[in-house]
Amino acid sequence: MDVKTYWQHFKAHHPEITTDHYDAYAFGSSDATADLLAHLVKIGQKTATTSGVELYEADEPFPFVGEYNIILDAQGNPVCVTQTKVTETVPFDQVSQEHAYHEGEDDRTLSTWRKEHRAFFTREYQVAGQTFNDQIPCFCEVFEVVR
């Protein structure tokens, strides 16, 4: 099922939702990661994510509380719908243990979160012609699965 049809099907089962706004995306930088993280979201283990504020395009909106998102697998197929519940911007080195746990990955500890995200952000910042450091502003988002 394509993304638009998936959204229409979701809305048909949730008549209280009147918006036609949603974002659709896959997590991660590889197919294997996208599939794994989509699965973790679907089963409710992954309920948070983090992005680099400086990696957003100038005209790219940030997620906002109440926004619906369609999580995609590596092939672009819809896996589930989430709704953003909390957003905040904090420096990389101040992301909390609680947030790391809610990201649902690996052993869910802050030390592993920092190791994995430091490697990820270092690559992403390099691609963008920027330099990662532990003070980069991180956009932290908490969400829940609604379908």
N, C-alpha and C positions, 0 to 999 in steps of 0.2 A: 504494500500500500504506500502511495507517495505521501509526502509530508502534508500537503494541502488536504487530501482526502482524510488522512489520519486526524487532522485538526477538526475537520467538519464532523467526523464520527464522534470525536471526543465531546464537542459542543452539543451534539444531538443527545448525548447521554447526561449532559450537565446544562440544562436550560437556564440555570442561574448565571451562567457565564455569558455575558453579552459582548465582551470585547472580541475583536478580530485580530488583536495584536498578540504575537508570540514570537519567540526566537527559536531557531532550530540549529543545533550544532552537535558535533561529536567532541569528546574530550581527548586530550593527549596529542602526541606527535607521531604515532604509528598506528597501523591497523590493529595490531594486537592490543595495544593500550586502549584504543577507542572501544573495542569490543569488551575488554575486561571492565573498564570503568562504566560503560553503559549497563553492564550486567550488575555491577555493584550498586548503581543507582536504582535499578529496577527492583532489586531485593531489599532495598532500604538500608544498606550498609554505608553507602556513600551519600551523605546529605549536605556536603559542603564542597566548595571549590575555591581556588585562589588564582588570580591573574595579575600580571604586571600592569599597573596603571599606565606606565609610559609606553606600553606596547599597543595600546588602543590607537586606532587611527583618529585623526583630528575630528572627523564627523561621526565616529562610531559611538553610539550611546552606551552608557554603562547599564548593567542590569539594575532593576529597581524592585523594591518591595511590592509584591502583588503580581509581578510579571510571570507569565506562563512561558515554559520552555519545552520544546520537544527534543528529547535526547536521542541522538542518532547512533547507530553502530558504524563500523568502518565502511560499510557499503552505502551509507546514507539512508538506511531504513529506520523508521521511527521505532523506538523501543518503549518509551513511556513519556508521560507529561509530568513536569514538576512545576512548582510555584515557588518563587523567591520569597523568603520570609524575613531575612535579615541581610543587610549589607553594611560593610564598614571598610575604611581604608586605614591600614597600619603599616609601619615599616616591616620589612621581611623579618628582622631579628626580634620583632615583638608579636609575631603571630603566636597565638596561644596553643597550649597543649590540647585544650578542648577543641579548637578549630582543627588541629591536626588529626585528632581522633575522629571527628565527624567527616573528614575527607575520606575515611574508610579504606585507605590503601595500606599495603604492606602490614607491618605490625601495629600501625595506628599510633606510634609514639612520635613526639615532637622531634627527637633526634633523627629518626629515619625520615620524617617529613622534610626537615631542613636539608638533609643530605640529598634526597631525591629532587626536591624543588630547587635547590641551589644548582644542581647539574642541569635541570630543565631550563631554568631562567638564564643561566650563563649562555646556553646555546641560543635561546630565543633572543636575548639581548644582542648577542654577537650577530645574528642574522639581520637584526634591525640596525646594525651599525652603532650600537650602544654598549656600555660596559655595565655588567651586573655588579652590585655591591650589597652588603647586608642592610643597607638603609633604603633600598628601593621601595617605593610605595606599592603595597600589595592590596588589591581589591578582593576582599574576602566576602563570600556569598554563602548563605545557608538557605537550603531549599527543602521541600518535601515532595514526595511522589503523590500525585493526585489521580493518576491512572497508570 
